[in-house]
Amino acid sequence: MEIPYLDYLGLSEKPFGLTPDPDFYFESETHKEALEHLKFFLGQREGIALIYGEVGSGKTILSRMFLNSLDKTLYNTALILNPIMDEEEFIKEIMGEFGVPWEDSSKKSLLDNLSNFFIEEHKKGRDMILVIDESQVLSRKLLELIRIISNIETEKEKILHTVLFAQTEFMDTLHEPDMKNLSQRITVVYKLKNFSQKETRAYITFRLYKAGSKGSLHFSDAAVRLIHKTSQGCPRLINMICDRCLLVLYSQSKNIVDEKIVESVINDESIIFLKQTGSGAKRSKKYFIPLGIIIFLFLCLVFAFFYTDVMHKMMDYSRKKASQIKTAETPKTTKAIPTPSKTSASSDPSYLISAEPGEYVLICEKDAKTIQLYKKGNSGFDLLKSFPCVIGKIHSYNQHYEGPSIPEGVFFFTRFISSNGLRPVYGYGAYVLNFPNLLNFKEGKKDGWIWLHGHSKNKGLSNNPENTKLGIAIGNDSLKEIHTLTKTNGTPIIIVNKIEYADKTIQETSLKEIQTFLDSWKRAWESLEIEKYLGHYSRNFLNSQRMDWDTCKQIKINVNKNKKFIRISIEKPFLLLSPRQGGNIAVVRFNQKYVSDNFSDDSLKVLYLQKKGAEWKIIGEDTISPPAP
């Protein structure tokens, strides 16, 4: 069907379609986390995982991206899109997706043939991945059948790994008593979240770019705020609203979607999905406000009735507790290795160039099997503590590494997973590092993950590398202390074989060079002189989407040519040197504030700089996403 606004707006295809097109996949923070959970699930070689969310949250396209990311030489995959069928049809559908020939026979014969096929494939080194979309419509019989199929295994591990994608109401089904046997087999569960306002802006911009927009077509900040408020960050609703906005834009011969256009779409009586959302919210509000008042009054009466008795008990307890504290032994403190001395009074680790006072950084020294915690003071970096650790390996479900040992380099925490979301073997929790970063990617390490995690509470931390399943293990008390002090995302952790120290004069020279380069880069960007700006980038450049120099250059040219002004603010810079390549690689993390005539953005940015001769160039840039709310 011909879409009227495409030619007028300079688009090659519809940017806000409702079909799950992998070419338009936008990796939001929640979708990235979901894929990380599935990577973890495959790495643990366990039975069933569940990804669930509200209608329109992107489950179907996520299932496609998950399957597309798998190495077909290692995995045989099957995708069930509409599981409304009986048991025999379901088994035949699975067999057909896996390429297993079948004939009309009993259910038992079909299951036996399927089981034999799985075992033969496993002998060839291939695991089986079964993905079921719309799992909320699965019948009780099919859910029981999935449980039975998931029992196909060797003596040591599962052969079939099943991933269920479902709407939120599926959780109610799993919590019913007769679902206990199935729910206990689900080892990984993740709920998709809606987009933040910032992600909504990035999502709209991304889809316009993928559809061929050259930068002149855009949505104002006020329009994006209203779209996000109305859609509540639901991707499907965002698409519906934006598509209508483009139709109105075409009818009014404009090229900027402003707040008035969005309002006209929202108030259009013909748009049923928005009216349903609004009326549902009104009914909910009308019902819950009086109920809330009733509950509040009831609690007040209960409080008044028990107040005197409770206060007496609390006073008695306080007196007893005070008495116990006086006679108690001194509490145990976190076990830490004695703080090592520096090589001289004027030296810091050579990787630590500059940061705002109060910033924390960790250095993992592989040879000494320690993690050192530093804090930036007024005159340098102060070593606070040194903790013992166990060094493991890179874990990857999709790429085989000849040498899977933890690489040297500068990494950053991207998020913290509490113990509630992990198996007991990870103890207090785990920090996820941004591995593979851009430098690792350039070296061919394109998959895998590294965590800094605790250990099983039933076992102490020893020197056995088997104690760490996903990178680096540390004592639970030590991890808790680090978690109390550091940021959940953006805190650097530098991994080295052996810590080297540098004289402050050398670090001051590096600081001056890098600061001069950053100031030049900022001024060139603000000048709108594209060649001057691009002169700061290496032709070996990669961005956060792993786009190369030529692609990024064309995007920069298309975006900048329509700008009237650009203002850049670089705040709280953290300057580090990579332990590799003799100090010729710098990693700079900072808060970037970007403002132009038609767009504004705040982000935590990372630049990778390389020095050749006396000249620094940007070889990569990345963004550290904020933790999901």
C-alpha positions in Angstrom: 0.0 0.0 0.0 1.3 3.4 -0.9 2.1 5.6 2.1 1.4 9.3 1.2 4.0 11.0 3.4 7.1 9.1 2.4 8.2 11.1 -0.6 7.2 14.4 1.0 9.3 13.7 4.1 12.2 12.2 2.2 11.8 8.7 3.7 12.5 5.4 2.0 10.2 3.3 4.1 7.7 3.7 7.0 9.6 4.5 10.2 6.9 3.5 12.7 5.5 0.3 11.5 4.0 -2.3 13.9 5.6 -5.4 12.5 8.7 -6.7 14.3 11.4 -5.7 11.8 15.0 -6.6 13.0 16.4 -3.8 10.8 14.5 -1.4 13.1 15.6 -3.0 16.4 16.5 -0.4 19.0 18.6 -1.7 21.8 17.2 0.0 24.8 18.6 -0.6 28.3 15.8 -3.1 29.2 16.2 -5.0 25.9 20.0 -5.1 26.4 19.5 -6.4 30.0 17.1 -9.1 28.7 19.6 -10.4 26.2 22.3 -10.4 28.9 20.0 -12.5 31.0 19.5 -15.0 28.1 23.3 -15.1 27.6 23.7 -15.9 31.2 21.0 -18.6 30.9 22.7 -20.3 28.0 26.1 -20.1 29.8 24.6 -21.9 32.8 23.1 -24.6 30.5 19.8 -24.8 32.3 16.3 -25.6 31.3 13.8 -22.8 31.0 14.0 -19.0 30.9 11.1 -16.5 30.9 11.0 -13.0 29.4 7.7 -11.2 30.0 6.2 -7.7 29.7 3.2 -5.6 28.9 1.5 -5.7 25.5 3.7 -3.8 22.9 6.9 -3.9 25.0 9.0 -5.5 22.2 9.0 -9.2 23.2 8.5 -10.5 19.7 11.3 -8.5 18.1 13.6 -9.4 21.0 12.9 -13.1 20.4 14.1 -12.6 16.8 17.2 -10.7 17.9 18.1 -13.4 20.4 17.8 -16.1 17.8 19.8 -14.1 15.2 22.6 -13.6 17.7 23.2 -17.3 18.1 26.0 -19.2 16.3 24.2 -21.7 14.0 27.2 -24.1 14.3 26.6 -24.3 18.0 22.8 -24.2 18.3 19.9 -25.7 16.5 16.9 -23.4 17.0 13.1 -23.5 16.7 10.6 -20.6 17.0 6.9 -21.2 17.8 4.9 -18.0 17.1 1.4 -19.0 17.8 1.1 -21.9 20.3 -2.7 -22.3 20.2 -2.8 -26.0 19.2 -3.2 -29.5 20.8 -0.4 -31.6 22.1 0.2 -33.6 19.0 0.2 -30.5 16.8 2.6 -28.8 19.2 5.1 -31.7 19.0 4.9 -31.8 15.2 5.4 -28.0 15.1 8.6 -28.3 17.1 9.8 -31.2 15.0 9.1 -29.2 11.8 11.0 -26.2 13.1 14.0 -28.3 14.1 13.9 -30.1 10.7 13.0 -33.5 12.1 10.9 -35.6 9.7 7.7 -37.1 11.3 4.9 -39.4 10.4 1.4 -39.7 11.9 1.9 -41.8 15.0 1.2 -41.8 18.7 2.3 -38.9 21.0 4.8 -41.2 22.7 6.4 -42.2 19.4 6.7 -38.5 18.4 8.4 -37.6 21.7 10.8 -40.6 21.4 11.8 -39.5 17.9 12.3 -35.9 19.1 14.3 -37.0 22.1 16.6 -39.2 19.9 17.1 -36.3 17.6 18.1 -34.0 20.5 20.6 -36.6 21.8 22.2 -37.1 18.4 22.6 -33.3 17.9 24.1 -33.0 21.3 26.7 -35.6 20.4 27.6 -33.4 17.4 28.3 -30.5 19.7 25.0 -28.6 19.1 22.5 -27.6 21.7 18.8 -27.1 21.1 17.1 -23.8 21.6 13.2 -23.7 21.6 11.7 -20.2 21.7 8.0 -19.8 22.2 6.3 -16.5 21.7 2.9 -15.5 23.2 3.4 -18.1 25.9 0.5 -16.7 27.9 -1.9 -18.5 25.6 -0.4 -21.9 26.3 -2.9 -24.4 27.6 -2.3 -26.4 30.8 -1.6 -29.5 28.8 1.0 -27.8 26.6 2.7 -26.3 29.7 3.0 -29.8 31.1 4.3 -31.0 27.8 7.0 -28.3 27.9 8.0 -29.5 31.4 8.3 -33.0 30.1 10.3 -32.0 27.1 12.7 -30.0 29.3 13.6 -33.2 31.1 15.5 -34.4 28.1 19.1 -34.3 29.3 22.4 -36.1 29.7 23.7 -37.2 33.1 25.4 -33.8 33.6 23.4 -31.2 31.7 20.3 -30.1 29.8 20.2 -30.6 26.1 17.1 -28.5 25.3 17.0 -24.8 26.5 13.5 -23.3 26.3 12.8 -19.6 26.3 9.3 -18.4 26.9 8.2 -14.9 25.8 4.9 -13.9 27.5 2.6 -11.1 28.6 2.5 -10.1 32.2 -0.6 -12.2 33.0 1.4 -15.3 32.5 3.0 -14.8 35.9 -0.5 -15.3 37.5 -0.6 -18.7 35.7 2.8 -19.8 37.0 1.8 -18.9 40.6 -1.1 -21.3 40.6 -0.5 -24.4 42.8 -0.7 -26.9 39.9 2.1 -25.0 38.0 4.6 -25.6 40.8 6.5 -28.4 38.9 7.0 -26.1 35.8 7.7 -22.8 37.7 10.5 -24.5 39.7 12.3 -25.3 36.4 12.3 -21.7 35.3 15.8 -20.5 36.4 16.0 -17.1 34.7 13.1 -14.5 34.8 13.2 -11.0 33.5 10.5 -8.3 33.1 10.8 -5.9 30.2 10.4 -2.2 31.3 9.0 0.7 29.3 11.3 3.4 27.8 12.4 6.4 29.8 11.8 9.8 28.2 15.4 9.9 27.1 15.1 6.5 25.5 11.8 7.6 23.8 13.7 10.5 22.2 16.5 8.2 21.1 14.1 5.6 19.8 12.2 8.1 17.6 15.4 9.5 16.2 16.8 6.1 15.5 13.8 4.9 13.6 13.6 8.1 11.5 17.3 7.6 10.6 16.7 3.9 9.7 13.9 5.0 7.4 16.1 7.3 5.5 15.7 10.7 7.2 18.5 13.1 6.5 18.0 15.2 9.7 15.5 17.9 8.6 12.6 15.8 9.9 12.4 15.7 13.7 10.2 15.9 16.8 10.5 18.8 19.2 11.4 18.2 22.8 7.9 19.2 23.9 6.4 16.8 21.4 8.6 13.9 22.7 7.7 14.7 26.3 4.0 14.5 25.4 4.4 11.3 23.4 6.3 9.7 26.3 3.7 10.8 28.8 0.8 9.5 26.7 2.4 6.2 25.7 4.1 5.7 29.1 7.1 4.6 27.2 5.5 1.6 25.5 7.2 1.1 22.1 4.1 0.0 20.2 2.1 3.0 21.4 5.0 5.3 20.5 4.9 3.9 17.0 1.2 4.4 16.7 1.3 8.0 17.9 4.4 8.9 15.8 2.9 7.4 12.6 -0.2 9.5 13.0 1.9 12.5 13.7 3.7 12.1 10.4 0.4 11.9 8.6 -0.7 15.2 10.2 2.7 16.7 9.4 2.3 15.8 5.7 -1.2 17.2 5.6 0.0 20.5 7.1 3.1 20.7 4.8 5.5 20.9 7.8 8.7 19.1 8.7 8.8 19.5 12.5 6.4 17.6 14.8 5.6 20.0 17.6 3.4 19.6 20.7 0.3 20.9 18.9 0.5 18.1 16.3 0.9 15.5 19.0 -2.1 17.0 20.9 -4.2 16.8 17.8 -3.4 13.1 17.4 -4.1 12.3 21.0 -7.4 14.1 21.0 -8.6 12.4 17.7 -11.7 10.5 18.6 -10.9 7.9 15.9 -7.9 6.6 17.7 -9.4 3.9 19.8 -6.2 2.6 21.5 -5.6 6.0 23.2 -9.2 6.3 24.4 -9.0 2.9 25.9 -5.8 3.7 27.7 -7.2 7.0 29.0 -10.6 5.6 30.1 -8.8 2.7 31.9 -6.7 5.1 33.8 -9.7 7.2 34.8 -11.6 4.2 36.0 -8.6 3.0 38.0 -8.2 6.4 39.6 -11.9 6.8 40.4 -11.9 3.4 42.1 -8.7 3.5 44.1 -8.9 7.0 45.7 -11.9 6.1 47.9 -10.5 2.7 48.7 -7.2 4.3 49.7 -9.1 6.7 52.1 -10.9 3.7 53.7 -7.7 1.8 54.2 -6.0 4.8 55.7 -8.8 5.4 58.2 -8.8 1.7 59.2 -5.1 1.8 59.8 -5.4 4.9 61.9 -8.0 3.0 64.2 -5.7 0.0 64.5 -2.7 2.2 65.3 -4.7 4.1 68.0 -5.8 0.8 69.6 -2.4 -0.8 69.8 -0.3 2.4 70.3 0.1 2.2 74.1 1.0 -1.5 74.2 3.4 -1.2 71.3 5.2 1.8 72.8 5.7 0.0 76.1 7.2 -3.1 74.3 9.5 -0.9 72.3 10.8 0.9 75.4 11.5 -2.4 77.1 13.3 -3.8 74.0 15.4 -0.6 73.8 16.5 -1.0 77.4 17.5 -4.6 76.8 19.3 -3.8 73.6 21.3 -1.0 75.2 22.4 -3.4 77.9 23.4 -6.0 75.4 25.5 -3.5 73.4 27.5 -2.6 76.5 28.6 -6.2 77.0 28.9 -7.2 73.3 32.2 -8.1 71.7 33.8 -5.8 69.1 32.1 -6.6 65.8 34.1 -8.3 63.0 35.5 -6.1 60.4 36.0 -6.7 56.7 39.1 -8.8 56.1 41.4 -6.8 53.9 45.0 -7.2 52.8 47.4 -4.7 54.4 47.6 -1.6 52.2 50.7 -1.7 50.0 53.0 1.3 49.9 53.6 3.2 46.7 57.0 3.1 45.0 57.6 6.8 45.9 55.8 9.5 47.7 55.1 11.3 44.5 53.6 8.4 42.4 50.2 7.0 41.6 49.4 4.0 39.5 50.3 5.1 36.0 46.7 4.5 34.7 45.2 7.2 37.0 45.5 10.6 35.4 42.7 12.8 36.7 39.2 12.8 38.2 36.9 14.9 40.3 37.7 14.7 44.1 35.6 11.9 45.7 35.5 9.7 42.6 36.3 6.0 43.2 38.3 3.6 40.9 39.3 -0.1 41.3 42.4 -1.8 40.1 42.4 -5.6 39.8 46.0 -6.9 39.9 45.9 -10.4 38.5 49.4 -11.5 39.6 48.8 -10.5 43.3 45.1 -11.6 43.1 43.9 -8.4 44.7 41.5 -5.6 44.0 42.6 -2.2 45.2 40.0 0.5 45.9 41.2 4.1 45.3 39.5 7.5 46.0 40.5 10.7 44.3 41.7 13.2 46.9 42.8 16.9 46.4 46.4 16.0 45.4 46.2 12.5 44.0 44.5 9.1 44.3 44.4 7.6 47.8 44.5 3.8 48.3 41.7 2.9 50.7 41.8 -0.9 50.8 43.0 -4.0 49.1 40.8 -7.1 48.9 41.7 -10.7 47.9 40.0 -12.0 44.8 39.9 -15.1 42.5 40.5 -14.5 38.8 38.4 -16.6 36.5 37.8 -16.5 32.7 35.8 -14.8 30.0 32.5 -16.6 29.6 30.9 -16.7 26.1 28.0 -18.7 24.8 28.6 -17.8 21.2 32.3 -17.4 20.7 35.2 -19.7 21.4 38.3 -18.0 22.8 41.8 -19.6 22.4 42.9 -17.7 25.6 39.7 -17.0 27.7 41.7 -15.4 30.6 40.5 -12.0 31.8 42.2 -9.4 29.6 44.0 -6.3 30.7 42.2 -3.0 30.1 39.9 -0.2 31.4 36.3 -1.3 32.0 33.3 0.3 33.6 30.5 -1.0 35.8 27.3 -0.9 33.8 24.9 -2.2 36.5 24.6 -4.2 39.7 22.5 -7.3 40.1 21.4 -8.0 43.6 21.4 -11.5 45.1 17.6 -11.7 44.6 18.1 -12.0 40.9 21.0 -14.5 41.0 21.8 -18.0 42.0 23.3 -18.5 45.5 26.8 -19.2 44.0 27.1 -15.4 43.3 26.6 -14.5 46.9 25.9 -10.8 47.7 25.5 -9.9 44.0 27.4 -9.0 40.9 28.6 -6.0 38.9 28.4 -6.3 35.2 31.4 -4.9 33.3 31.2 -3.4 29.8 32.9 -6.3 28.2 33.5 -6.5 25.3 34.3 -2.8 25.0 35.3 -1.1 21.8 38.9 -2.0 22.1 38.1 -5.7 22.8 35.7 -5.6 19.8 38.5 -4.3 17.5 40.7 -7.3 18.7 38.0 -9.8 17.6 36.4 -10.3 21.1 32.8 -9.7 20.1 30.9 -11.7 22.6 31.0 -12.8 26.3 30.8 -11.2 29.7 32.8 -10.5 32.8 31.3 -10.0 36.2 32.8 -8.9 39.6 30.7 -11.0 42.0 30.5 -12.5 45.4 30.7 -16.2 46.4 28.4 -18.8 47.9 27.6 -18.0 51.5 28.1 -21.7 52.3 31.7 -21.7 51.0 34.5 -19.4 51.8 36.5 -17.6 49.1 39.6 -19.7 48.2 42.2 -19.6 45.4 40.2 -22.1 43.4 39.4 -20.4 40.0 36.2 -22.6 39.9 34.8 -20.3 42.6 34.3 -17.7 39.9 31.8 -18.5 37.1 31.8 -15.2 35.3 35.1 -13.4 35.7 36.3 -12.2 39.1 35.1 -13.4 42.5 35.6 -11.4 45.7 34.5 -11.8 49.3 30.8 -10.9 50.0 31.7 -8.4 52.7 34.2 -6.8 50.4 31.7 -6.6 47.6 29.1 -5.1 49.9 31.6 -2.4 51.0 32.5 -1.6 47.4 28.7 -1.4 46.6 28.2 1.0 49.4 30.8 3.4 48.2 30.8 3.3 44.4 28.3 4.2 41.7 26.2 1.4 40.2 27.2 2.4 36.7 30.2 4.3 35.4 32.8 3.4 38.1 36.0 2.3 36.3 37.8 -0.9 37.1 41.3 -1.4 35.6 42.5 -4.9 35.1 46.3 -5.3 35.0 48.8 -8.1 35.4 51.0 -6.1 37.7 50.4 -2.5 38.9 53.0 0.0 37.5 53.6 3.5 39.0 54.5 6.7 37.3 56.0 10.0 38.4 53.4 12.8 38.7 55.3 14.9 36.1 54.6 12.3 33.4 50.9 12.1 34.4 50.7 15.9 34.4 52.0 15.9 30.8 49.4 13.4 29.7 46.7 15.3 31.5 47.6 18.6 29.7 47.7 16.9 26.3 44.4 15.2 26.7 42.7 18.3 28.1 44.0 20.3 25.2 42.6 17.7 22.8 39.2 17.6 24.4 38.9 21.4 24.4 39.9 21.4 20.7 37.3 18.6 19.9 34.6 20.5 21.8 35.2 23.8 20.0 35.4 22.1 16.6 32.0 20.4 17.2 30.4 23.7 18.3 31.9 25.5 15.2 29.7 23.4 12.8 32.8 23.1 10.6 32.4 19.5 9.8 35.9 18.8 8.4 37.6 20.5 11.4 35.4 18.4 13.7 36.1 15.1 11.8 39.8 15.9 11.9 39.8 14.8 15.5 38.7 11.2 14.6 40.8 8.3 13.4 39.9 6.4 10.2 40.0 3.3 12.4 37.0 4.7 14.4 34.0 2.7 15.7 31.0 4.1 17.6 28.8 2.4 20.2 26.7 0.8 17.5 29.9 -0.6 16.0 29.5 1.6 12.9 32.8 2.3 11.0 34.4 5.6 10.0 32.7 6.0 6.6 29.2 5.4 8.0 29.6 7.7 11.0 31.1 10.4 8.9 28.1 10.5 6.6 25.7 10.6 9.6 27.7 13.5 11.1 27.5 15.4 7.8 23.8 14.8 7.4 23.0 15.8 11.0 25.2 18.9 11.3 24.3 20.5 7.9 20.8 21.4 9.3 22.0 22.7 12.7 21.9 26.4 13.5 24.0 26.0 16.7 25.5 23.3 18.9 26.6 23.7 22.5 28.6 21.0 24.3 29.4 20.8 28.0 32.0 18.3 29.3 31.5 17.8 33.1 33.2 15.6 35.7 35.9 14.1 33.3 37.7 10.9 34.5 40.9 10.5 32.6 42.6 7.1 32.5 45.4 5.4 30.6 45.0 1.8 29.3 47.6 -0.6 30.7 48.3 -1.7 27.2 50.2 -0.1 24.3 52.7 1.8 26.5 50.3 4.5 27.6 49.3 5.5 24.1 45.6 4.6 24.7 43.6 7.0 26.9 40.0 6.3 28.1 38.0 9.4 29.1 34.6 9.1 30.9 32.5 12.3 31.3 29.0 13.7 31.6 28.2 15.2 28.2 25.4 17.8 27.8 24.5 18.4 24.2 22.1 21.3 23.2 21.2 22.3 19.7 18.4 24.3 18.0 16.3 21.1 17.7 17.7 18.5 20.2 19.1 18.2 23.7 20.6 15.2 25.5 22.5 14.3 28.7 24.7 11.2 28.6 27.6 9.4 30.3 30.1 9.3 27.5 33.3 7.3 27.0 36.0 8.3 24.5 38.8 6.0 23.5 41.9 8.0 22.3 45.0 6.8 20.6 48.3 8.7 20.4 50.5 8.4 17.3 53.6 10.5 17.5 52.5 13.8 19.2 48.9 13.6 18.0 45.8 12.2 19.8 42.8 10.9 17.8 39.4 9.4 18.8 39.3 5.7 17.8 36.0 4.9 19.5 33.2 6.3 21.6 30.6 4.7 23.7 27.7 5.5 26.1 27.2 4.1 29.5 23.4 3.8 30.0 21.9 4.7 33.3 20.5 1.8 35.4 16.9 1.0 34.7 14.5 2.5 37.2 
